[in-house]
């Protein structure tokens, strides 16, 4: 039974701007290589690959993905924290842990970055946000099955409260 579900929808303006700039830069470099008097046209074509790779990565990691976070009650009464990733029409559950496994929830800021960098050696880190800029994000420390890992996600106050922080 679903107790709470948070499905944020972000405009992602800056991400779209970066994709547009990458496309423009790649096209400009490639078209520049087609000028008959251009020195080293092959170098311009190779350089055009850099913004193309950035374009593909930004599109696939940010623009085409969205995440839904939910708290669900199991049949035995325990609560699970579930993150579903939507990419086009495909839905994948990328994280399912017991709420009791959540050790801490910190606002993603300089202190959370420092905490992550200090503890990151040998630890897994997952980014389930789908955004690069401007959205309120949280770093969650989880110990499940003897494994300690970190999850970065976007959340509202109610979800954070259900995870046991507030």
C-alpha positions, -999 to 999 in steps of 0.1 A, spaced: 0 0 0 14 34 -10 16 58 19 32 87 1 44 94 -34 64 124 -46 67 129 -84 85 162 -90 83 178 -124 111 203 -132 114 227 -161 151 221 -165 157 253 -183 195 254 -177 199 218 -188 180 226 -220 201 256 -226 233 236 -222 220 210 -247 212 238 -271 246 254 -267 263 220 -272 243 214 -304 252 249 -317 289 245 -309 291 210 -325 274 223 -356 296 254 -358 328 233 -355 316 208 -380 305 234 -405 337 253 -399 356 222 -410 337 222 -443 351 256 -454 376 249 -482 403 272 -468 400 259 -432 433 247 -418 432 212 -404 395 204 -410 399 170 -394 409 187 -361 377 207 -362 357 176 -368 374 158 -339 367 189 -316 330 188 -327 327 154 -311 333 169 -276 301 189 -275 282 161 -292 292 137 -264 281 163 -239 248 167 -257 241 130 -256 250 127 -220 230 157 -209 200 145 -229 201 110 -216 209 117 -180 189 148 -174 162 156 -200 149 122 -207 148 109 -171 125 116 -142 122 100 -108 93 92 -86 99 87 -49 75 68 -27 70 53 7 51 20 6 40 -3 33 48 -40 30 25 -68 40 44 -73 72 39 -37 82 74 -25 75 79 6 53 99 6 21 115 36 4 113 32 -34 127 52 -62 114 46 -97 132 59 -128 111 68 -159 130 71 -192 105 75 -220 78 48 -215 102 25 -196 99 24 -158 127 9 -137 128 5 -99 163 17 -91 162 17 -53 141 -2 -28 153 -1 8 136 -3 42 129 31 58 145 18 89 178 15 69 180 53 64 207 65 88 207 103 79 192 128 56 212 160 49 205 189 26 228 188 -4 252 216 4 289 221 11 288 201 44 270 172 27 296 173 -1 323 172 25 307 143 43 304 124 10 340 130 0 353 119 34 331 87 35 332 80 -3 362 57 -3 348 23 -9 312 35 -7 287 35 -35 270 68 -45 238 70 -65 224 102 -81 186 99 -86 177 136 -93 176 141 -131 186 177 -126 219 196 -125 209 230 -111 185 249 -89 165 222 -72 165 214 -35 184 181 -32 192 158 -3 220 133 5 207 102 22 230 78 40 216 42 40 228 9 55 210 -20 39 222 -56 42 255 -46 57 263 -22 29 267 15 35 258 38 5 246 72 -4 217 84 -25 212 119 -38 176 128 -45 151 156 -47 124 156 -21 98 177 -4 94 182 34 68 155 38 90 128 22 119 139 44 97 137 75 86 102 65 122 91 61 126 100 98 146 133 96 122 160 108 
